[in-house]
Amino acid sequence: MTPIKQVAECVLQALMKLEENVKNLKEIHIVDTKPKNITDFQKRFTEHLPDIPGSLKVSTSHKTTGDMMRKKQNEGNLVNYPAHPGAVQVTSVKEFEKMLSHGTIIQVYQGDITKVQVDVIVNAANERLDHIGGVAYAIMMAAGRELQEESEQYVKQNGDIPVSKYAVTGSGKLPCNKVIHSVGPAWSGFKPSEEKDQLINTFINSFKCADEEIKARTMAVPPISSGMYSSVFQNNFLFPICHRDISQCTLIYYRSVWIPHTSGGRLCS
């Protein structure tokens, strides 16, 4: 099973555990720029449809709570992440939408999380809140330098963020009101049960923070731990060759993991 499918299952389990306790959240948007990730996410959600009570709708129209974003998508304009290595242009794709039995709507679609008009967005952060890669970098670039500065101040005062926990900051220039910086596990493939539980708790804590602490009605979430934090899982072919050629192992690791993160050398999902 690929990491994105595991992430989808973790989101489903988090929703099932959270469902009876939701007080404020009316919409949860799961957003990613990669079409294949969204396709895999939607497939996994559809397969587990009987597990969560509610009604399902799958359509080709891209819909968010933001009229501006909806207008751009309907006109066929591209929505872009801020320019950075690996930036992706995206257009609207088939959307999964499910209303849970208590009324909260779950939407899964391709898009730019920095442009979705919601009360709060979740950032796939690392423990130091160094927003140097992936969706974290895109969010920081869209929010402005003040987001990174506030994050650094938070860590200075409170220390590193443990896995499955979060920190809340302002949103800078983003259209949302708050950003929840949630730290997911790095997939290793060696402790699948422990890592799965950690990711389920990451999503549960993010949902609870938005619902109970921030009292948000709408939130957007990326597939946490499906990006850079899945690289160890995807490259676990490294370990069998280590005993044969330690130099080759080091070189492959450096190329696959370290080079994209030369700014401080820290990983984020």
C-alpha positions in Angstrom: 0.0 0.0 0.0 1.4 3.4 -0.9 1.7 6.1 1.7 -1.1 8.2 0.3 -3.6 5.3 0.7 -2.4 4.8 4.3 -2.9 8.5 4.9 -6.4 8.3 3.5 -7.2 5.4 5.9 -5.8 7.4 8.8 -8.1 10.3 7.9 -11.1 8.0 7.7 -10.4 6.5 11.1 -9.8 9.9 12.6 -13.2 11.0 11.2 -14.9 8.0 12.7 -13.5 8.7 16.1 -14.3 12.4 15.9 -17.8 12.2 14.5 -19.8 12.1 17.7 -18.0 15.0 19.3 -18.0 17.7 16.6 -19.4 21.0 17.9 -18.6 23.7 15.3 -17.0 22.2 12.2 -19.3 22.2 9.2 -16.8 21.6 6.4 -13.5 19.8 6.2 -11.6 20.2 2.8 -8.9 17.7 2.0 -6.8 19.4 -0.6 -3.7 18.4 -2.6 -2.1 19.6 -5.9 -1.3 16.1 -7.2 -4.1 14.5 -9.3 -2.9 10.9 -8.5 -2.9 11.6 -4.7 -6.5 12.9 -4.9 -7.6 9.9 -7.1 -6.1 7.5 -4.6 -7.7 9.4 -1.7 -11.1 9.4 -3.3 -10.8 5.7 -4.1 -10.0 4.8 -0.6 -12.8 6.9 0.7 -15.3 5.3 -1.6 -14.1 1.8 -0.7 -14.7 2.6 3.0 -18.0 4.3 2.4 -20.1 1.9 4.6 -17.8 2.6 7.5 -19.0 6.2 7.9 -22.7 7.0 8.0 -23.8 9.8 5.7 -24.6 10.6 2.1 -22.1 10.6 -0.8 -21.8 12.8 -3.8 -19.1 12.5 -6.5 -19.1 15.2 -9.2 -16.8 16.8 -11.7 -17.5 20.3 -10.6 -14.9 21.9 -8.4 -16.5 23.6 -5.4 -15.1 25.3 -2.4 -16.5 27.9 0.1 -14.6 30.6 -1.8 -16.5 32.3 -4.6 -13.3 33.7 -6.0 -11.6 30.4 -6.3 -14.8 28.8 -7.7 -14.9 31.6 -10.4 -11.3 31.0 -11.4 -11.8 27.3 -11.7 -15.0 27.6 -13.7 -13.2 30.0 -16.1 -10.5 27.3 -16.6 -7.7 29.4 -15.1 -4.8 27.6 -13.5 -4.3 27.7 -9.7 -0.6 27.7 -8.8 1.5 27.0 -5.7 4.0 29.8 -5.2 7.1 29.3 -7.3 9.5 26.8 -5.6 11.3 23.6 -6.7 8.7 21.0 -7.6 5.9 23.6 -8.0 2.8 22.2 -9.7 0.1 23.7 -11.8 -3.4 22.3 -11.1 -6.8 22.5 -12.5 -10.1 21.3 -11.1 -10.8 17.6 -11.1 -13.5 15.2 -10.0 -14.6 15.9 -6.4 -15.6 13.6 -3.6 -18.1 15.0 -1.1 -19.7 13.3 1.8 -22.1 14.6 4.4 -21.6 12.8 7.7 -24.6 11.8 9.8 -24.1 14.8 12.2 -24.0 17.3 9.3 -20.3 18.0 8.7 -19.3 17.9 5.0 -16.1 16.2 3.9 -14.7 17.3 0.5 -11.7 15.8 -1.3 -10.4 17.6 -4.4 -7.3 18.9 -6.2 -6.4 22.5 -5.5 -4.2 25.0 -3.8 -4.7 25.0 0.0 -3.3 28.5 0.2 -6.2 29.8 -1.8 -9.1 27.9 -0.2 -11.5 30.3 1.6 -11.8 28.6 5.0 -11.5 29.7 8.6 -8.3 27.6 9.3 -5.8 25.5 7.3 -3.5 22.8 8.5 0.1 22.9 7.6 2.1 19.6 7.3 5.0 20.9 9.5 8.2 19.5 11.0 9.0 19.5 14.7 11.0 22.7 14.4 8.4 24.6 12.3 11.0 25.2 9.6 8.8 25.7 6.6 11.4 24.8 4.0 9.8 22.3 1.7 6.6 20.8 0.3 3.2 22.3 1.3 4.8 24.0 4.4 7.0 26.1 2.0 4.0 26.9 -0.2 2.0 28.0 2.8 4.9 30.1 4.2 5.5 31.8 0.8 1.8 32.7 0.5 1.5 33.9 4.1 4.7 35.9 4.1 7.8 35.9 6.2 5.8 36.8 9.3 4.5 33.2 9.5 8.0 31.8 9.7 9.0 34.4 12.3 6.0 33.6 14.4 6.7 29.9 14.1 10.3 30.4 15.2 9.2 32.4 18.2 6.7 29.7 19.2 9.5 27.0 19.1 11.8 29.3 21.0 9.2 29.7 23.8 7.7 26.2 23.8 10.3 23.9 22.3 10.0 21.4 19.4 6.5 20.1 18.5 6.2 16.3 19.2 4.8 14.0 16.6 1.0 14.1 16.5 0.9 17.5 18.3 0.4 20.9 16.8 1.0 24.6 17.2 -1.3 27.4 16.2 -0.2 30.7 14.6 -1.6 33.6 12.7 -2.1 33.3 9.0 -0.2 36.3 7.6 -1.5 37.1 4.1 -3.5 33.9 3.7 -7.3 34.2 3.4 -7.8 32.0 6.5 -7.7 33.2 10.1 -5.4 30.7 11.7 -2.8 28.0 10.7 -2.6 24.8 12.6 1.0 23.4 12.2 0.6 19.6 12.7 3.5 17.3 12.9 2.9 13.8 11.3 5.2 10.8 11.5 7.9 10.0 9.0 6.9 6.7 7.3 9.7 4.1 7.8 7.9 0.9 7.0 9.4 -0.7 10.1 6.8 0.3 12.7 3.6 0.5 10.5 1.2 0.1 13.4 2.8 2.7 15.6 3.2 5.2 12.7 -0.4 4.7 11.6 -1.6 5.4 15.2 0.6 8.5 15.3 -0.9 9.8 12.0 -4.5 9.0 13.1 -3.8 11.1 16.3 -2.3 13.8 14.2 -5.5 14.2 12.2 -7.7 13.8 15.3 -5.8 16.5 17.2 -5.9 18.8 14.1 -9.7 18.4 13.8 -10.2 18.9 17.5 -8.1 22.0 17.6 -10.1 23.6 14.7 -13.4 22.5 16.2 -12.9 23.1 19.9 -10.0 25.5 20.4 -10.4 27.8 17.4 -14.1 27.1 17.0 -13.8 27.1 13.2 -16.7 26.2 11.0 -14.5 25.4 8.0 -11.0 24.0 7.6 -8.7 22.7 4.9 -6.2 19.9 5.4 -3.4 18.5 3.2 -2.6 14.7 3.2 -0.1 15.0 6.1 2.9 12.6 5.9 2.3 11.8 2.2 5.1 14.1 0.9 8.7 14.3 2.1 7.8 12.4 5.2 6.9 9.4 3.0 10.3 9.4 1.3 11.8 7.0 3.8 9.0 4.6 3.2 9.3 4.9 -0.6 13.1 4.5 -0.5 13.3 1.7 2.1 15.2 -0.3 -0.6 18.2 1.5 0.8 18.6 -0.7 3.8 19.1 -4.1 2.1 22.2 -2.8 0.2 23.8 -1.1 3.2 25.6 -4.2 4.3 27.1 -4.6 0.9 28.2 -1.1 0.1 27.9 1.5 2.7 29.2 4.2 0.4 26.6 3.5 -2.2 23.9 3.5 0.5 25.0 6.9 1.7 25.1 8.3 -1.8 21.6 7.1 -2.6 20.3 8.4 0.7 21.9 11.8 0.1 20.4 12.1 -3.4 16.9 11.0 -2.4 16.4 12.7 1.0 19.1 15.2 1.9 19.6 17.2 -1.3 16.0 18.7 -1.4 16.4 19.9 2.2 19.9 21.5 2.2 18.5 24.6 4.0 19.0 23.3 7.5 18.6 19.7 6.5 15.2 19.2 8.2 12.4 17.2 6.7 8.8 18.2 6.5 5.9 16.5 4.8 
